[in-house]
Amino acid sequence: MHQSTPQWLALANTALIVVSGAFLLVGYAFIRRGRVAWHHRSMITATVFAGLFLVVYVTRYLLYQPKVFAGHGATRVVYLLILGSHTLLAVSVGPLALVTLRRALRRDFRRHRRIARITLPVWLYVVVTGWTIYLLLYSLS
């Protein structure tokens, strides 16, 4: 049987996706101001941190026993609803982000903008709900 994930590792992993989300917001702010080069850098940084998150998450899953939510009743229902929506959208955000990035790198900005308008809010939702899941798992245990 695997041992439980050390809390510092779960926190570090969660921090990676939060940093990714922060760079998403910074990148969005840059593009709204016409700072294309800084937007590009921010979005690449967001993608790298999301990739690092995924590597650490999968490694953590393989090496450690997953943490089980300790709450009951209505709290558990809310947790499971957040976890379910988070999981479904987290699976979709990878391909969305890659297509969005590919279109930008190919300079297909019209199609890039169209999909980015979907990718950004989904990715941000995944970041916020990921942090929420971490807080619920480690503060209610």
Phi, psi and omega in degrees: 000136178289152174278165180291150177295129175299140183300324181297325180288319177297319178295315179298319179296315179296322179299325179299317182285330176293319176298319176303313179297321178298317179291330174299312180296319178296316179298320177297316179299319180297316183291327177295336179261006178078015180268075189298315182297318179290326174299311180303310180300317181295318182289325174296317178298317177301318180293318179298314180294324176295320176297317177298318176304311183298317179298312180295319181299311181295318178299315178300317180297321181285329185265333187233153175290133179296147178285136179259136180294132185267350183287163180228169173064223183299324179298318179295319179298314179299314178303312182294324176295315178297314181299317180297311180295321179300313183296313180300315182285329178297323178294325182280335187291328179301301178298321178301314181296318180294318178294318179299312179296317180299316180295323178293315182294333176273003179064028175267070191290330178297311179287330176299311180299320182299314181280330179297329178293340175267315185298314185302306181294326178295313180299316179295322176299317179297320178298310183295316180289330175297315177296320179297317178299315178303311181299317179294319180295317188261351177259339180258013181262000000 
